[in-house]
Amino acid sequence: MIDAKNHYREKIEHFKSETAESGGIVLLGSSHFEWFDTDKLLPQWRFVNRGIASDRIGVTDRGILHRLDVSVFDLSPACVILQNGVNDLGELWRTGEPSVEQVVDCYEHVVSRIQQRLPDTPFAIVSILPTSGEFAGLTPWIAPFNRELKRIATDAGIEFIDFYPDVVGPDKQFRAELTYDGLHLNEDGYKLFAKRINQYLSTLKLNS
């Protein structure tokens, strides 16, 4: 199991030491992005992976809100793709806080900050995924949270990539053939995800 605080700190230090060419496609999020093998699944695009497993949006003193310089702005990206929120919902499920309202407010703040600094940069929000098995307790929050993400994207005039319908079953649970633990994508799930990301990027005028 990941020590979230230490992993966050180590990844931030790695990002600071990394020399990344400007103009890449930034993947901003948590484990879903950190473990996304873009070299294998989307070799035609140049990504800068800024996923940190277990990371949250930034309601507390760490999270995406607090690392936008090293994760986005310092990179002069050609595009930003953001996916986050399930770890905050997991904390809410386990401890009763933060509230959904706090998470949504912080998410809106992140989106606003990125748009203010990069007003002409293509920007997309990706829906969070369903859960199942030992994580099924999160299910009541997933679809409503995705509706909030769609609203945030619409209000901001940016793209919303709704991947949730691709991986959810009729029981509102993560389709068993696409996850290995009820929370994360397996290899087949990532192939579907890569297809959706490629569809979005193909609508943009980017240099691959």
MDTraj code that builds the backbone (N, CA, C; nanometers):
import mdtraj as md
import numpy as np

residues = "MET ILE ASP ALA LYS ASN HIS TYR ARG GLU LYS ILE GLU HIS PHE LYS SER GLU THR ALA GLU SER GLY GLY ILE VAL LEU LEU GLY SER SER HIS PHE GLU TRP PHE ASP THR ASP LYS LEU LEU PRO GLN TRP ARG PHE VAL ASN ARG GLY ILE ALA SER ASP ARG ILE GLY VAL THR ASP ARG GLY ILE LEU HIS ARG LEU ASP VAL SER VAL PHE ASP LEU SER PRO ALA CYS VAL ILE LEU GLN ASN GLY VAL ASN ASP LEU GLY GLU LEU TRP ARG THR GLY GLU PRO SER VAL GLU GLN VAL VAL ASP CYS TYR GLU HIS VAL VAL SER ARG ILE GLN GLN ARG LEU PRO ASP THR PRO PHE ALA ILE VAL SER ILE LEU PRO THR SER GLY GLU PHE ALA GLY LEU THR PRO TRP ILE ALA PRO PHE ASN ARG GLU LEU LYS ARG ILE ALA THR ASP ALA GLY ILE GLU PHE ILE ASP PHE TYR PRO ASP VAL VAL GLY PRO ASP LYS GLN PHE ARG ALA GLU LEU THR TYR ASP GLY LEU HIS LEU ASN GLU ASP GLY TYR LYS LEU PHE ALA LYS ARG ILE ASN GLN TYR LEU SER THR LEU LYS LEU ASN SER".split()
xyz = np.array([
    [0.0833, -0.1196, 0.0000],
    [0.0000, 0.0000, 0.0000],
    [0.0872, 0.1253, 0.0000],
    [0.0496, 0.2238, -0.0772],
    [0.1284, 0.3449, -0.0927],
    [0.1182, 0.4341, 0.0311],
    [0.2320, 0.4847, 0.0750],
    [0.2339, 0.5893, 0.1767],
    [0.2088, 0.7197, 0.1013],
    [0.0853, 0.7684, 0.1061],
    [0.0432, 0.8782, 0.0200],
    [0.1285, 1.0035, 0.0386],
    [0.1583, 1.0388, 0.1631],
    [0.2345, 1.1614, 0.1887],
    [0.3751, 1.1514, 0.1326],
    [0.4425, 1.0390, 0.1584],
    [0.5787, 1.0231, 0.1091],
    [0.5810, 1.0130, -0.0432],
    [0.4831, 0.9417, -0.0990],
    [0.4788, 0.9268, -0.2442],
    [0.4577, 1.0626, -0.3110],
    [0.3695, 1.1426, -0.2548],
    [0.3445, 1.2772, -0.3066],
    [0.4728, 1.3591, -0.3048],
    [0.5408, 1.3577, -0.1925],
    [0.6639, 1.4359, -0.1781],
    [0.7710, 1.3876, -0.2766],
    [0.7854, 1.2567, -0.2895],
    [0.8863, 1.2018, -0.3808],
    [0.8560, 1.2364, -0.5258],
    [0.7289, 1.2294, -0.5631],
    [0.6912, 1.2620, -0.7008],
    [0.7134, 1.4100, -0.7303],
    [0.6818, 1.4960, -0.6358],
    [0.7038, 1.6390, -0.6559],
    [0.8520, 1.6672, -0.6770],
    [0.9367, 1.6052, -0.5972],
    [1.0807, 1.6240, -0.6139],
    [1.1269, 1.5723, -0.7496],
    [1.0695, 1.4609, -0.7925],
    [1.1035, 1.4074, -0.9244],
    [1.0607, 1.5043, -1.0349],
    [0.9400, 1.5580, -1.0234],
    [0.8923, 1.6539, -1.1234],
    [0.9849, 1.7752, -1.1315],
    [1.0298, 1.8222, -1.0152],
    [1.1174, 1.9398, -1.0121],
    [1.2514, 1.9124, -1.0794],
    [1.2986, 1.7901, -1.0692],
    [1.4297, 1.7559, -1.1250],
    [1.4223, 1.7124, -1.2708],
    [1.3024, 1.6851, -1.3183],
    [1.2843, 1.6336, -1.4535],
    [1.2933, 1.7465, -1.5561],
    [1.3613, 1.7198, -1.6646],
    [1.3656, 1.8141, -1.7758],
    [1.2621, 1.7704, -1.8789],
    [1.1543, 1.8467, -1.8860],
    [1.0458, 1.8117, -1.9787],
    [1.0346, 1.9201, -2.0848],
    [1.0369, 1.8792, -2.2097],
    [1.0231, 1.9732, -2.3201],
    [0.8849, 2.0365, -2.3176],
    [0.8788, 2.1651, -2.3455],
    [0.7500, 2.2332, -2.3475],
    [0.6637, 2.1808, -2.4623],
    [0.5345, 2.2049, -2.4499],
    [0.4434, 2.1658, -2.5568],
    [0.3910, 2.0241, -2.5488],
    [0.4087, 1.9576, -2.4364],
    [0.3546, 1.8232, -2.4209],
    [0.2100, 1.8255, -2.3753],
    [0.1486, 1.7096, -2.3745],
    [0.0114, 1.6926, -2.3261],
    [0.0203, 1.6506, -2.1802],
    [-0.0244, 1.7363, -2.0905],
    [-0.0118, 1.7091, -1.9476],
    [-0.1293, 1.6255, -1.8985],
    [-0.0977, 1.5145, -1.8341],
    [-0.1970, 1.4313, -1.7662],
    [-0.1894, 1.4647, -1.6178],
    [-0.2926, 1.5270, -1.5660],
    [-0.2929, 1.5788, -1.4295],
    [-0.3952, 1.5024, -1.3466],
    [-0.3473, 1.4247, -1.2501],
    [-0.4415, 1.3463, -1.1712],
    [-0.3723, 1.2567, -1.0709],
    [-0.4298, 1.1385, -1.0495],
    [-0.3785, 1.0467, -0.9482],
    [-0.3335, 0.9154, -1.0128],
    [-0.3636, 0.8023, -0.9494],
    [-0.3092, 0.6746, -0.9958],
    [-0.3542, 0.6368, -1.1360],
    [-0.4760, 0.6710, -1.1707],
    [-0.5270, 0.6380, -1.3033],
    [-0.4347, 0.6921, -1.4115],
    [-0.3779, 0.8102, -1.3890],
    [-0.2835, 0.8667, -1.4836],
    [-0.1410, 0.8190, -1.4571],
    [-0.0994, 0.8129, -1.3318],
    [0.0390, 0.7721, -1.3054],
    [0.0701, 0.6364, -1.3676],
    [-0.0269, 0.5468, -1.3667],
    [-0.0048, 0.4105, -1.4162],
    [-0.0508, 0.3904, -1.5608],
    [-0.0789, 0.4993, -1.6301],
    [-0.1229, 0.4963, -1.7686],
    [0.0011, 0.4876, -1.8591],
    [0.0209, 0.3742, -1.9241],
    [0.1394, 0.3525, -2.0075],
    [0.1165, 0.4131, -2.1457],
    [0.1330, 0.5437, -2.1546],
    [0.1068, 0.6128, -2.2808],
    [0.2094, 0.5771, -2.3878],
    [0.3317, 0.5448, -2.3479],
    [0.4329, 0.5060, -2.4469],
    [0.3873, 0.3823, -2.5241],
    [0.3209, 0.2938, -2.4558],
    [0.2734, 0.1698, -2.5181],
    [0.1407, 0.1906, -2.5895],
    [0.0475, 0.2619, -2.5255],
    [-0.0888, 0.2695, -2.5763],
    [-0.1150, 0.3877, -2.6687],
    [-0.0394, 0.4955, -2.6523],
    [-0.0593, 0.6142, -2.7361],
    [0.0766, 0.6733, -2.7773],
    [0.1595, 0.5950, -2.8460],
    [0.2947, 0.6414, -2.8783],
    [0.2976, 0.7575, -2.9774],
    [0.1859, 0.7828, -3.0421],
    [0.1824, 0.8905, -3.1420],
    [0.1741, 1.0295, -3.0804],
    [0.1485, 1.0359, -2.9480],
    [0.1374, 1.1644, -2.8792],
    [0.2487, 1.1786, -2.7759],
    [0.2871, 1.3040, -2.7479],
    [0.3910, 1.3290, -2.6473],
    [0.3261, 1.3780, -2.5186],
    [0.3291, 1.2934, -2.4187],
    [0.2667, 1.3235, -2.2901],
    [0.3711, 1.3629, -2.1862],
    [0.3271, 1.4416, -2.0900],
    [0.4033, 1.4652, -1.9677],
    [0.3125, 1.4178, -1.8544],
    [0.3503, 1.3086, -1.7925],
    [0.2635, 1.2465, -1.6924],
    [0.2833, 1.3126, -1.5566],
    [0.1773, 1.3752, -1.5099],
    [0.1790, 1.4385, -1.3792],
    [0.0729, 1.3768, -1.2882],
    [0.0585, 1.2460, -1.3013],
    [-0.0272, 1.1714, -1.2100],
    [0.0500, 1.1306, -1.0861],
    [-0.0148, 1.1386, -0.9716],
    [0.0431, 1.0931, -0.8450],
    [-0.0591, 1.0033, -0.7769],
    [-0.0271, 0.8769, -0.7634],
    [-0.1192, 0.7826, -0.7001],
    [-0.1622, 0.8322, -0.5628],
    [-0.2909, 0.8198, -0.5340],
    [-0.3542, 0.8605, -0.4079],
    [-0.3731, 1.0108, -0.3955],
    [-0.3356, 1.0884, -0.4984],
    [-0.3461, 1.2328, -0.4842],
    [-0.4914, 1.2787, -0.4868],
    [-0.5126, 1.3917, -0.4224],
    [-0.6454, 1.4515, -0.4132],
    [-0.6439, 1.5906, -0.4747],
    [-0.7577, 1.6548, -0.4778],
    [-0.7705, 1.7801, -0.5513],
    [-0.7028, 1.8973, -0.4821],
    [-0.6927, 1.8933, -0.3473],
    [-0.6202, 1.9996, -0.2793],
    [-0.6956, 2.0691, -0.1682],
    [-0.7990, 2.0050, -0.1153],
    [-0.8735, 2.0633, -0.0029],
    [-0.7822, 2.0796, 0.1186],
    [-0.6898, 1.9847, 0.1368],
    [-0.5943, 1.9915, 0.2474],
    [-0.4671, 2.0616, 0.2001],
    [-0.3566, 2.0438, 0.2714],
    [-0.2337, 2.1172, 0.2392],
    [-0.1504, 2.0504, 0.1309],
    [-0.1978, 1.9440, 0.0726],
    [-0.1321, 1.8874, -0.0447],
    [-0.2394, 1.8488, -0.1458],
    [-0.1965, 1.8206, -0.2658],
    [-0.2920, 1.7888, -0.3704],
    [-0.2690, 1.8737, -0.4941],
    [-0.3510, 1.8530, -0.5955],
    [-0.3309, 1.9155, -0.7254],
    [-0.3267, 2.0679, -0.7168],
    [-0.4148, 2.1260, -0.6373],
    [-0.4171, 2.2721, -0.6251],
    [-0.2821, 2.3283, -0.5851],
    [-0.2072, 2.2536, -0.5061],
    [-0.0819, 2.3015, -0.4490],
    [0.0414, 2.2661, -0.5325],
    [0.0198, 2.2031, -0.6463],
    [0.1346, 2.1656, -0.7299],
    [0.1164, 2.2063, -0.8760],
    [0.0367, 2.3080, -0.9001],
    [0.0081, 2.3465, -1.0379],
    [0.1307, 2.4018, -1.1099],
    [0.2204, 2.4685, -1.0387],
    [0.3403, 2.5203, -1.1053],
    [0.4228, 2.4069, -1.1648],
    [0.4625, 2.3131, -1.0811],
    [0.5516, 2.2063, -1.1262],
    [0.4783, 2.1032, -1.2123],
    [0.3475, 2.0966, -1.1994],
    [0.2712, 1.9956, -1.2727],
    [0.2075, 2.0475, -1.4008],
    [0.1941, 2.1794, -1.4136],
    [0.1281, 2.2361, -1.5320],
    [0.2030, 2.3580, -1.5858],
    [0.2075, 2.4635, -1.5087],
    [0.2511, 2.5933, -1.5620],
    [0.3963, 2.5940, -1.6078],
    [0.4839, 2.5261, -1.5348],
    [0.6255, 2.5237, -1.5724],
    [0.6494, 2.4499, -1.7042],
    [0.5494, 2.3757, -1.7503],
    [0.5651, 2.2887, -1.8666],
    [0.5203, 2.3533, -1.9972],
    [0.4538, 2.4676, -1.9900],
    [0.3978, 2.5308, -2.1106],
    [0.3293, 2.4267, -2.1992],
    [0.2259, 2.3609, -2.1475],
    [0.1673, 2.2472, -2.2185],
    [0.0892, 2.2864, -2.3431],
    [0.0770, 2.1908, -2.4340],
    [-0.0084, 2.2075, -2.5516],
    [-0.1527, 2.1745, -2.5179],
    [-0.1723, 2.0980, -2.4112],
    [-0.3052, 2.0539, -2.3702],
    [-0.2968, 2.0043, -2.2271],
    [-0.4035, 2.0218, -2.1520],
    [-0.4107, 1.9710, -2.0149],
    [-0.5333, 1.8812, -2.0036],
    [-0.5137, 1.7618, -1.9478],
    [-0.6242, 1.6692, -1.9226],
    [-0.6244, 1.6376, -1.7733],
    [-0.7335, 1.6705, -1.7083],
    [-0.7458, 1.6580, -1.5626],
    [-0.8460, 1.5500, -1.5259],
    [-0.8037, 1.4606, -1.4383],
    [-0.8979, 1.3660, -1.3790],
    [-0.8633, 1.3500, -1.2315],
    [-0.9594, 1.3776, -1.1461],
    [-0.9361, 1.3658, -1.0026],
    [-1.0702, 1.3690, -0.9303],
    [-1.0671, 1.3265, -0.8032],
    [-1.1863, 1.3347, -0.7204],
    [-1.2196, 1.2084, -0.6441],
    [-1.1845, 1.0925, -0.6995],
    [-1.2266, 0.9690, -0.6335],
    [-1.1567, 0.9494, -0.4996],
    [-1.0336, 0.9988, -0.4866],
    [-0.9638, 0.9832, -0.3584],
    [-1.0236, 1.0734, -0.2505],
    [-1.0732, 1.1896, -0.2910],
    [-1.1456, 1.2742, -0.1954],
    [-1.2763, 1.2082, -0.1528],
    [-1.3454, 1.1477, -0.2486],
    [-1.4685, 1.0761, -0.2142],
    [-1.4382, 0.9570, -0.1242],
    [-1.3251, 0.8918, -0.1482],
    [-1.2846, 0.7811, -0.0618],
    [-1.2597, 0.8269, 0.0804],
    [-1.1984, 0.9433, 0.0954],
    [-1.1757, 0.9985, 0.2296],
    [-1.3078, 1.0335, 0.2968],
    [-1.4005, 1.0881, 0.2187],
    [-1.5339, 1.1188, 0.2708],
    [-1.6034, 0.9917, 0.3176],
    [-1.5937, 0.8876, 0.2401],
    [-1.6556, 0.7580, 0.2734],
    [-1.5962, 0.7022, 0.4028],
    [-1.4640, 0.7146, 0.4170],
    [-1.3969, 0.6561, 0.5332],
    [-1.4114, 0.7401, 0.6597],
    [-1.4063, 0.8726, 0.6454],
    [-1.3949, 0.9585, 0.7639],
    [-1.5073, 1.0609, 0.7788],
    [-1.5864, 1.0800, 0.6741],
    [-1.6935, 1.1781, 0.6810],
    [-1.6548, 1.3175, 0.6350],
    [-1.5316, 1.3340, 0.5889],
    [-1.4871, 1.4641, 0.5370],
    [-1.3728, 1.4441, 0.4381],
    [-1.3509, 1.5356, 0.3467],
    [-1.4191, 1.6632, 0.3257],
    [-1.5576, 1.6420, 0.2662],
    [-1.6391, 1.7452, 0.2699],
    [-1.7720, 1.7350, 0.2095],
    [-1.7606, 1.7401, 0.0576],
    [-1.8633, 1.6908, -0.0098],
    [-1.8661, 1.6983, -0.1556],
    [-1.8560, 1.8443, -0.1995],
    [-1.9225, 1.9326, -0.1277],
    [-1.9196, 2.0745, -0.1627],
    [-1.7775, 2.1308, -0.1566],
    [-1.7009, 2.0895, -0.0555],
    [-1.5624, 2.1361, -0.0444],
    [-1.4782, 2.0852, -0.1618],
    [-1.5002, 1.9602, -0.1973],
    [-1.4241, 1.9023, -0.3082],
    [-1.4587, 1.9727, -0.4388],
    [-1.5870, 1.9948, -0.4624],
    [-1.6309, 2.0620, -0.5852],
    [-1.5770, 2.2047, -0.5906],
    [-1.5832, 2.2769, -0.4791],
    [-1.5310, 2.4137, -0.4751],
    [-1.3822, 2.4164, -0.5090],
    [-1.3078, 2.3224, -0.4537],
    [-1.1642, 2.3166, -0.4792],
    [-1.1373, 2.2804, -0.6252],
    [-1.2161, 2.1894, -0.6783],
    [-1.2032, 2.1494, -0.8186],
    [-1.2244, 2.2718, -0.9082],
    [-1.3270, 2.3495, -0.8781],
    [-1.3544, 2.4704, -0.9558],
    [-1.2376, 2.5685, -0.9464],
    [-1.1763, 2.5763, -0.8302],
    [-1.0623, 2.6649, -0.8106],
    [-0.9442, 2.6200, -0.8966],
    [-0.9205, 2.4890, -0.9017],
    [-0.8129, 2.4350, -0.9856],
    [-0.8375, 2.4704, -1.1323],
    [-0.9594, 2.4472, -1.1781],
    [-0.9935, 2.4763, -1.3179],
    [-0.9759, 2.6250, -1.3476],
    [-1.0216, 2.7092, -1.2563],
    [-1.0093, 2.8531, -1.2748],
    [-0.8632, 2.8969, -1.2824],
    [-0.7806, 2.8429, -1.1941],
    [-0.6378, 2.8779, -1.1939],
    [-0.5722, 2.8405, -1.3267],
    [-0.6031, 2.7221, -1.3756],
    [-0.5432, 2.6773, -1.5011],
    [-0.5900, 2.7651, -1.6164],
    [-0.7169, 2.7962, -1.6203],
    [-0.7689, 2.8797, -1.7288],
    [-0.7135, 3.0220, -1.7240],
    [-0.6959, 3.0742, -1.6045],
    [-0.6406, 3.2095, -1.5924],
    [-0.4987, 3.2173, -1.6468],
    [-0.4185, 3.1143, -1.6185],
    [-0.2787, 3.1142, -1.6618],
    [-0.2625, 3.0663, -1.8058],
    [-0.3524, 2.9792, -1.8506],
    [-0.3400, 2.9186, -1.9836],
    [-0.4723, 2.9313, -2.0596],
    [-0.5171, 3.0544, -2.0852],
    [-0.6497, 3.0739, -2.1423],
    [-0.6687, 3.0167, -2.2818],
    [-0.5599, 2.9997, -2.3565],
    [-0.5716, 2.9510, -2.4941],
    [-0.5309, 2.8047, -2.5096],
    [-0.5051, 2.7373, -2.3986],
    [-0.4598, 2.5979, -2.4020],
    [-0.5795, 2.5034, -2.3943],
    [-0.5928, 2.4096, -2.4879],
    [-0.7003, 2.3108, -2.4776],
    [-0.6964, 2.2397, -2.3426],
    [-0.8137, 2.2189, -2.2857],
    [-0.8246, 2.1710, -2.1478],
    [-0.9474, 2.0800, -2.1400],
    [-0.9291, 1.9631, -2.0827],
    [-1.0396, 1.8686, -2.0695],
    [-1.0433, 1.8104, -1.9289],
    [-1.1646, 1.7844, -1.8820],
    [-1.1875, 1.7125, -1.7568],
    [-1.2388, 1.5735, -1.7919],
    [-1.1851, 1.4725, -1.7259],
    [-1.2305, 1.3347, -1.7456],
    [-1.3142, 1.2928, -1.6253],
    [-1.4240, 1.2249, -1.6519],
    [-1.5080, 1.1733, -1.5441],
    [-1.4301, 1.0760, -1.4570],
    [-1.4735, 1.0622, -1.3324],
    [-1.4158, 0.9577, -1.2484],
    [-1.4848, 0.8253, -1.2799],
    [-1.4276, 0.7175, -1.2312],
    [-1.4730, 0.5832, -1.2673],
    [-1.5668, 0.5252, -1.1622],
    [-1.6452, 0.4255, -1.2020],
    [-1.7248, 0.3540, -1.1022],
    [-1.6332, 0.2715, -1.0122],
    [-1.6897, 0.2146, -0.9088],
    [-1.6153, 0.1268, -0.8188],
    [-1.6939, -0.0024, -0.7993],
    [-1.6297, -0.1003, -0.7371],
    [-1.6966, -0.2283, -0.7096],
    [-1.6194, -0.3011, -0.6009],
    [-1.6699, -0.4160, -0.5612],
    [-1.6021, -0.4968, -0.4610],
    [-1.5862, -0.4231, -0.3297],
    [-1.4650, -0.4239, -0.2760],
    [-1.4418, -0.3596, -0.1460],
    [-1.4569, -0.2083, -0.1509],
    [-1.4625, -0.1528, -0.2725],
    [-1.4789, -0.0081, -0.2884],
    [-1.6209, 0.0306, -0.3287],
    [-1.7121, -0.0647, -0.3252],
    [-1.8490, -0.0391, -0.3706],
    [-1.9204, 0.0651, -0.2855],
    [-1.8726, 0.0894, -0.1646],
    [-1.9345, 0.1905, -0.0798],
    [-1.9274, 0.3306, -0.1371],
    [-1.8383, 0.3494, -0.2347],
    [-1.8267, 0.4795, -0.3005],
    [-1.9345, 0.5029, -0.4056],
    [-2.0006, 0.3969, -0.4474],
    [-2.0926, 0.4037, -0.5610],
    [-2.1951, 0.5168, -0.5530],
    [-2.2607, 0.5420, -0.4383],
    [-2.3631, 0.6479, -0.4365],
    [-2.3111, 0.7865, -0.4712],
    [-2.1815, 0.8090, -0.4540],
    [-2.1250, 0.9411, -0.4810],
    [-2.0755, 0.9576, -0.6243],
    [-2.0473, 0.8481, -0.6941],
    [-1.9757, 0.8570, -0.8216],
    [-2.0541, 0.9328, -0.9284],
    [-2.1739, 0.8858, -0.9604],
    [-2.2521, 0.9495, -1.0677],
    [-2.2863, 1.0953, -1.0357],
    [-2.3306, 1.1274, -0.9134],
    [-2.3562, 1.2692, -0.8816],
    [-2.2312, 1.3563, -0.8942],
    [-2.1159, 1.3023, -0.8549],
    [-1.9929, 1.3796, -0.8670],
    [-1.9590, 1.4038, -1.0134],
    [-1.9799, 1.3028, -1.0969],
    [-1.9551, 1.3218, -1.2395],
    [-2.0473, 1.4279, -1.2994],
    [-2.1676, 1.4373, -1.2492],
    [-2.2566, 1.5436, -1.2965],
    [-2.2011, 1.6805, -1.2586],
    [-2.1406, 1.6894, -1.1410],
    [-2.0767, 1.8145, -1.1006],
    [-1.9569, 1.8458, -1.1913],
    [-1.8802, 1.7444, -1.2254],
    [-1.7659, 1.7662, -1.3140],
    [-1.8110, 1.8126, -1.4519],
    [-1.9182, 1.7541, -1.5010],
    [-1.9710, 1.7973, -1.6310],
    [-2.0171, 1.9433, -1.6241],
    [-2.0807, 1.9795, -1.5133],
    [-2.1244, 2.1186, -1.4962],
    [-2.0045, 2.2133, -1.4913],
    [-1.9005, 2.1732, -1.4177],
    [-1.7798, 2.2564, -1.4094],
    [-1.7216, 2.2774, -1.5489],
    [-1.7123, 2.1700, -1.6261],
    [-1.6572, 2.1797, -1.7610],
    [-1.7437, 2.2690, -1.8493],
    [-1.8748, 2.2507, -1.8404],
    [-1.9661, 2.3321, -1.9212],
    [-1.9549, 2.4796, -1.8848],
    [-1.9543, 2.5088, -1.7553],
    [-1.9428, 2.6477, -1.7094],
    [-1.8119, 2.7116, -1.7544],
    [-1.7065, 2.6298, -1.7603],
    [-1.5746, 2.6815, -1.7975],
    [-1.5533, 2.6825, -1.9485],
    [-1.6446, 2.6206, -2.0224],
    [-1.6303, 2.6151, -2.1676],
    [-1.5202, 2.5221, -2.2140],
    [-1.4972, 2.4149, -2.1364],
    [-1.3937, 2.3185, -2.1734],
    [-1.4567, 2.1816, -2.1973],
    [-1.3761, 2.0895, -2.2465],
    [-1.4250, 1.9567, -2.2841],
    [-1.4496, 1.8700, -2.1607],
    [-1.5554, 1.7902, -2.1657],
    [-1.5796, 1.6884, -2.0637],
    [-1.5754, 1.5531, -2.1323],
    [-1.4785, 1.4711, -2.0941],
    [-1.4643, 1.3369, -2.1509],
    [-1.5328, 1.2400, -2.0556],
    [-1.6501, 1.1953, -2.0930],
    [-1.7299, 1.1099, -2.0042],
    [-1.6967, 0.9633, -2.0307],
    [-1.5975, 0.9140, -1.9581],
    [-1.5529, 0.7754, -1.9733],
    [-1.6326, 0.6794, -1.8846],
    [-1.7059, 0.7341, -1.7899],
    [-1.7832, 0.6518, -1.6961],
    [-1.8749, 0.5512, -1.7664],
    [-1.9534, 0.5909, -1.8680],
    [-2.0430, 0.4931, -1.9314],
    [-1.9701, 0.3770, -1.9986],
    [-1.8448, 0.3981, -2.0351],
    [-1.7689, 0.2930, -2.1022],
    [-1.7323, 0.1778, -2.0088],
    [-1.7275, 0.2061, -1.8789],
    [-1.6742, 0.1067, -1.7861],
    [-1.7714, 0.0672, -1.6748],
    [-1.8912, 0.1228, -1.6749],
    [-1.9883, 0.0905, -1.5704],
    [-2.0864, -0.0152, -1.6205],
    [-2.1259, -0.1055, -1.5304],
    [-2.2229, -0.2078, -1.5647],
    [-2.3641, -0.1641, -1.5308],
    [-2.4635, -0.2457, -1.5649],
    [-2.6030, -0.2101, -1.5364],
    [-2.6328, -0.1985, -1.3878],
    [-2.5471, -0.2554, -1.3032],
    [-2.5641, -0.2470, -1.1582],
    [-2.4930, -0.1257, -1.0982],
    [-2.4426, -0.0365, -1.1850],
    [-2.3682, 0.0838, -1.1456],
    [-2.2317, 0.0523, -1.0847],
    [-2.1856, -0.0707, -1.1051],
    [-2.0554, -0.1124, -1.0543],
    [-1.9540, -0.1158, -1.1691],
    [-1.8274, -0.1102, -1.1326],
    [-1.7182, -0.1215, -1.2286],
    [-1.7297, -0.2572, -1.2984],
    [-1.7309, -0.2576, -1.4304],
    [-1.7384, -0.3842, -1.5039],
    [-1.6188, -0.4717, -1.4686],
    [-1.6461, -0.5936, -1.4256],
    [-1.5427, -0.6806, -1.3688],
    [-1.4283, -0.7076, -1.4660],
    [-1.4588, -0.7116, -1.5958],
    [-1.3557, -0.7449, -1.6939],
    [-1.2619, -0.6280, -1.7224],
    [-1.2888, -0.5108, -1.6628],
    [-1.2079, -0.3918, -1.6917],
    [-1.1300, -0.3411, -1.5711],
    [-1.1402, -0.4106, -1.4578],
    [-1.0690, -0.3689, -1.3367],
    [-1.0081, -0.4904, -1.2688],
    [-0.8994, -0.4684, -1.1971],
    [-0.8376, -0.5797, -1.1244],
    [-0.8665, -0.5737, -0.9750],
    [-0.9232, -0.4614, -0.9278],
    [-0.9453, -0.4488, -0.7839],
    [-1.0727, -0.3731, -0.7474],
    [-1.1516, -0.3341, -0.8467],
    [-1.2736, -0.2598, -0.8190],
    [-1.2536, -0.1099, -0.8101],
    [-1.1307, -0.0641, -0.8343],
    [-1.1005, 0.0788, -0.8268],
    [-1.0187, 0.1266, -0.9460],
    [-0.9264, 0.0430, -0.9912],
    [-0.8337, 0.0811, -1.0974],
    [-0.8587, 0.0013, -1.2250],
    [-0.8222, 0.0608, -1.3369],
    [-0.8322, -0.0063, -1.4658],
    [-0.7283, -0.1169, -1.4782],
    [-0.7678, -0.2259, -1.5443],
    [-0.6701, -0.3274, -1.5832],
    [-0.6241, -0.2977, -1.7261],
    [-0.5509, -0.3894, -1.7857],
    [-0.4959, -0.3654, -1.9191],
    [-0.6055, -0.3408, -2.0225],
    [-0.7121, -0.4200, -2.0176],
    [-0.8213, -0.4010, -2.1126],
    [-0.8910, -0.2663, -2.0895],
    [-0.9035, -0.2281, -1.9636],
    [-0.9640, -0.1000, -1.9328],
    [-0.8815, 0.0152, -1.9857],
    [-0.7507, 0.0045, -1.9720],
    [-0.6635, 0.1101, -2.0218],
    [-0.6675, 0.1207, -2.1747],
    [-0.6883, 0.0097, -2.2415],
    [-0.7006, 0.0151, -2.3880],
    [-0.8225, 0.0973, -2.4278],
    [-0.9338, 0.0776, -2.3568],
    [-1.0535, 0.1581, -2.3825],
    [-1.0285, 0.3052, -2.3509],
    [-0.9601, 0.3275, -2.2397],
    [-0.9312, 0.4648, -2.1982],
    [-0.8435, 0.5348, -2.3011],
    [-0.7416, 0.4649, -2.3484],
    [-0.6524, 0.5221, -2.4488],
    [-0.7297, 0.5596, -2.5753],
    [-0.8253, 0.4775, -2.6117],
    [-0.9072, 0.5066, -2.7301],
    [-0.9830, 0.6374, -2.7132],
    [-1.0408, 0.6571, -2.5939],
    [-1.1164, 0.7796, -2.5694],
    [-1.0264, 0.9030, -2.5660],
    [-0.9101, 0.8902, -2.5052],
    [-0.8166, 1.0026, -2.5010],
    [-0.7699, 1.0367, -2.6419],
    [-0.7422, 0.9350, -2.7213],
    [-0.6998, 0.9577, -2.8592],
    [-0.8092, 1.0265, -2.9410],
    [-0.9331, 0.9880, -2.9189],
    [-1.0438, 1.0529, -2.9890],
    [-1.0484, 1.2017, -2.9581],
    [-1.0306, 1.2357, -2.8317],
    [-1.0309, 1.3770, -2.7941],
    [-0.9136, 1.4505, -2.8565],
    [-0.7937, 1.3958, -2.8427],
    [-0.6752, 1.4641, -2.8942],
    [-0.6801, 1.4794, -3.0459],
    [-0.7437, 1.3861, -3.1122],
    [-0.7517, 1.3914, -3.2584],
    [-0.8394, 1.5046, -3.3078],
    [-0.9214, 1.5603, -3.2184],
    [-1.0048, 1.6762, -3.2562],
    [-0.9286, 1.8066, -3.2455],
    [-0.8104, 1.8031, -3.1860],
    [-0.7308, 1.9243, -3.1639],
    [-0.6224, 1.9355, -3.2695],
    [-0.5764, 2.0554, -3.2910],
    [-0.4660, 2.0785, -3.3843],
    [-0.3372, 2.0823, -3.3048],
    [-0.2881, 1.9624, -3.2717],
    [-0.1667, 1.9501, -3.1934],
    [-0.0597, 1.8812, -3.2772],
    [0.0637, 1.9071, -3.2411],
    [0.1738, 1.8341, -3.3029],
    [0.1962, 1.7062, -3.2246],
    [0.1764, 1.5933, -3.2874],
    [0.1935, 1.4644, -3.2190],
    [0.3403, 1.4308, -3.2020],
])
top = md.Topology()
chain = top.add_chain()
for i, resn in enumerate(residues, 1):
    res = top.add_residue(resn, chain, resSeq=i)
    for name in ("N", "CA", "C"):
        top.add_atom(name, md.element.get_by_symbol(name[0]), res)
traj = md.Trajectory(xyz[None], top)
